[in-house]
Amino acid sequence: MPFWGRSRAAAAAAGGADGDERHRAGRGAAGAGGDRVRGLHGGHGQQQPDPHPAARRPPALRPRHAGRAARHRPVRQRAAAPGLHLRGARPAAAGAGLPRPGLWHRRLRARRVLRVRGHWDRQRHRRSLVIPLWKEVDYYEEYQRRLRARVGASRAAAIVGGALHVVSIGTNDFLENYFMPLATGRSAQFTVPEFEDFLVAGARQFLARIHHLGARRVTFAGLAAIGCLPLERTTNALRGGGCVEEYNDVARSFNAKLQAMVRGLRDEFPRLKLVYVSVYESFLRLITNPQKFGLENVEEGCCATGRFEMGIMCNDDAPLTCDDASKYLFWDAFHPTEKVNRLMANNTLQACYQQGVL
């Protein structure tokens, strides 16, 4: 969603299944008129040239294996959302880095989007192959240095100040950190409310830092119903395989604290246009009323069995992969499909328009 955090397996695979899905599917979806959104992605370190000029739209990419065209077509074709096109977006990447082509919307005029997804806890950073938010700030500063060298200080400041910064953290901090006691031991160090406060303080520090560096338009996404991810349903098999309500309770509590933090930052920084995006409610609507959104399966991922596979386990040779990913809420056991990411991105843009961020 773009609003789910990265799994450790997906991050180690340099982009994971969902990122690979959208990277393949969106490479040819440039927006007419040349308005582009640029994302921050981790570990790549180099600015990628746009292989497709804005003056033309390339055809949809074809599968490498003709015999598997039907099975893989949903994850390789050009995005067809009427108002929003995604290009090169890799939400499951290992963190933030330098700009790549990202997202275009017909109402975004000469606007960039700088997207940051990740986790805050340094303890998890030391034990896994992911890039934490504090390191992403370093990349953000490096991006600005290169931008100033390319377009000059005045133009660079205008680009950063006019960009929409999309921030999402928390899922991995809980599911791949706190609720995995053998991984980091955080659950022995903090109670759940204390860990929530720890993350909120880190998020606040991050937002204040990027504001100091020139960010003026920011969206901050709350947690989804993380207990309903396919992987969590699988681990809950002994209790019927439903959502893990303990995790959903944590998500709601954490989101309430995030909203209070966002209100405080708005008061402290009057020039900061900051909007909180409620992902939890949007996610529940997809689960409780899937037919309204053209979904048929909201409990399993499209890739392989859809119960535990992520990252490198979701590839061209994965057996049992579904024929049409657009009918699924999840691409793998942790990440949403391209279709759901588009829905969530449009929800974010609508919130920005309604609250005067754009």
Secondary structure, DSSP 8 states (H G I E B T S, - for coil): -TTS---HHHHHTTSHHHHHHHHHHHTT---TTS---EEE-SS--S----SS-TT--------S-GGGHHHHGGGTS----SSEEE-S--TTSSS--SEEE-EEETT--S--EEEEEE---HHHHHHSS---HHHHHHHHHHHHHHHHHHH-HHHHHHHHHHSEEEEEE-HHHIIIIIT-HHHH-HHHH--HHHHHHHHHHHHHHHHHHHHHTT--EEEEE----GGGSHHHHHHTGGGTS---HHHHHHHHHHHHHHHHHHHHHHHH-TT-EEEEE-HHHHHHHHHH-GGGGT-SEEEEESSTTSSS--GGGSSTT-TT--S-GGGEEESSSSSB-HHHHHHHHHHHHHHHHHTT--
